[in-house]
Amino acid sequence: MIKDLINNNQFLRFSLVGTAGFLVDWATLSLALNALGLDFYTGRVVSFLVAATFTWASNRQFTFRQAAKDSPARQWQRFVGVNLVGGLVNYAIYAAMVYNFDLVQSWPVIGIAAGSSAGLALNYTGSRLLVFGKSRS
């Protein structure tokens, strides 16, 4: 029953990929802050790009596997471009929370979660219609 729900619900699959992307984002940000010594803002740009690449590849194979498949490079560019709108909302919320709340400076994952949640609907709609919709080749 759960497998059928997941297989028949594109938004749920997109959300599951997004959840995994959230974990990739968090792990990358932690690495950027602690191992590379980047600041909160630069580290977040790096973690966003890594997570966006992960979610594009996962959505291509799992969420939109029946969709037309353009060249991977062109599709990745469109995915990042389309999701940049959601990403800007995501980043703005994250940055505002880091700036305003000491708790978020101690636990940046809170800011990532708030930003990711805000960008979800924008990213799904754009991905479904503009990235994985009709073939663009």
C-alpha positions as CSV (number, residue, x, y, z in Angstrom):
1,M,0.0,0.0,0.0
2,I,2.8,2.5,0.9
3,K,4.7,1.4,-2.2
4,D,1.7,2.1,-4.4
5,L,1.1,5.5,-2.7
6,I,4.7,6.5,-3.4
7,N,4.7,5.1,-7.0
8,N,1.5,6.9,-7.8
9,N,2.1,10.2,-6.2
10,Q,4.7,12.4,-8.0
11,F,4.6,15.2,-5.4
12,L,5.3,12.6,-2.6
13,R,8.3,11.2,-4.6
14,F,9.5,14.8,-5.1
15,S,9.1,15.4,-1.4
16,L,11.1,12.3,-0.5
17,V,13.9,13.3,-2.9
18,G,13.8,16.7,-1.3
19,T,14.1,15.2,2.2
20,A,17.2,13.3,1.0
21,G,18.4,16.5,-0.5
22,F,17.9,18.2,2.8
23,L,20.2,15.7,4.4
24,V,22.8,16.2,1.7
25,D,22.5,19.9,2.2
26,W,22.9,19.7,5.9
27,A,25.9,17.3,5.7
28,T,27.6,19.5,3.1
29,L,27.0,22.6,5.1
30,S,28.4,20.9,8.2
31,L,31.5,19.9,6.2
32,A,31.9,23.4,4.7
33,L,31.7,25.1,8.1
34,N,33.7,22.6,10.2
35,A,36.2,21.1,7.8
36,L,36.7,23.8,5.2
37,G,36.2,26.8,7.6
38,L,33.7,28.6,5.3
39,D,31.3,31.2,6.8
40,F,27.6,30.5,7.2
41,Y,26.7,32.2,4.0
42,T,29.4,30.9,1.6
43,G,29.0,27.4,3.1
44,R,25.3,27.6,2.3
45,V,25.9,28.5,-1.3
46,V,28.2,25.4,-1.6
47,S,25.7,23.1,0.2
48,F,22.8,24.4,-2.0
49,L,24.7,23.6,-5.2
50,V,25.6,20.1,-4.0
51,A,22.1,19.4,-2.8
52,A,20.6,20.8,-6.1
53,T,22.8,18.5,-8.1
54,F,21.8,15.5,-6.0
55,T,18.1,16.3,-6.2
56,W,18.2,16.9,-9.9
57,A,19.8,13.4,-10.5
58,S,17.4,11.8,-8.1
59,N,14.3,13.5,-9.5
60,R,15.4,12.5,-13.0
61,Q,15.6,8.9,-12.1
62,F,12.9,8.5,-9.4
63,T,10.3,11.3,-9.5
64,F,10.0,12.1,-13.2
65,R,11.4,8.9,-14.7
66,Q,8.6,8.8,-17.3
67,A,9.3,12.3,-18.5
68,A,11.1,13.2,-21.6
69,K,14.8,13.1,-21.1
70,D,16.9,15.9,-22.5
71,S,20.6,16.1,-22.5
72,P,21.7,15.9,-18.8
73,A,23.8,19.1,-19.0
74,R,20.9,21.1,-20.4
75,Q,18.4,19.6,-18.0
76,W,20.6,20.2,-15.0
77,Q,21.0,23.9,-16.1
78,R,17.3,24.3,-16.4
79,F,16.7,22.5,-13.1
80,V,19.1,24.8,-11.2
81,G,17.7,27.9,-13.0
82,V,14.1,27.0,-12.3
83,N,14.9,26.0,-8.7
84,L,16.9,29.1,-8.2
85,V,13.7,31.0,-7.5
86,G,12.8,28.5,-4.7
87,G,16.5,28.5,-3.8
88,L,16.5,32.3,-3.3
89,V,13.4,32.0,-1.1
90,N,15.1,29.2,0.8
91,Y,18.4,31.1,1.2
92,A,16.7,34.3,2.2
93,I,14.8,32.6,5.0
94,Y,18.0,30.7,6.1
95,A,20.1,33.9,6.1
96,A,17.4,35.9,8.0
97,M,17.2,33.2,10.6
98,V,21.0,32.9,11.0
99,Y,21.2,36.7,11.4
100,N,18.3,37.0,13.8
101,F,18.5,33.9,16.0
102,D,21.4,32.7,18.1
103,L,19.7,29.3,18.2
104,V,20.0,29.0,14.4
105,Q,23.7,29.9,14.5
106,S,24.1,27.0,16.9
107,W,21.8,24.7,14.9
108,P,21.9,25.8,11.2
109,V,19.8,22.8,10.3
110,I,16.8,24.8,11.7
111,G,17.4,27.5,9.0
112,I,17.9,24.9,6.3
113,A,14.6,23.2,7.3
114,A,12.6,26.4,7.3
115,G,14.1,27.6,3.9
116,S,13.6,24.2,2.3
117,S,10.0,24.0,3.3
118,A,9.3,27.4,1.9
119,G,10.8,26.6,-1.5
120,L,9.2,23.2,-1.9
121,A,6.0,24.2,-3.8
122,L,7.8,26.6,-6.1
123,N,10.5,24.0,-6.9
124,Y,8.0,21.2,-7.6
125,T,5.8,23.2,-9.9
126,G,8.8,24.6,-11.8
127,S,10.4,21.2,-12.1
128,R,7.3,19.5,-13.3
129,L,6.3,22.1,-15.8
130,L,9.7,23.5,-17.1
131,V,12.4,21.0,-16.4
132,F,10.9,17.5,-16.7
133,G,7.8,18.3,-18.8
134,K,8.2,18.3,-22.5
135,S,11.5,17.6,-24.2
136,R,13.4,20.7,-25.0
137,S,16.0,19.2,-27.4
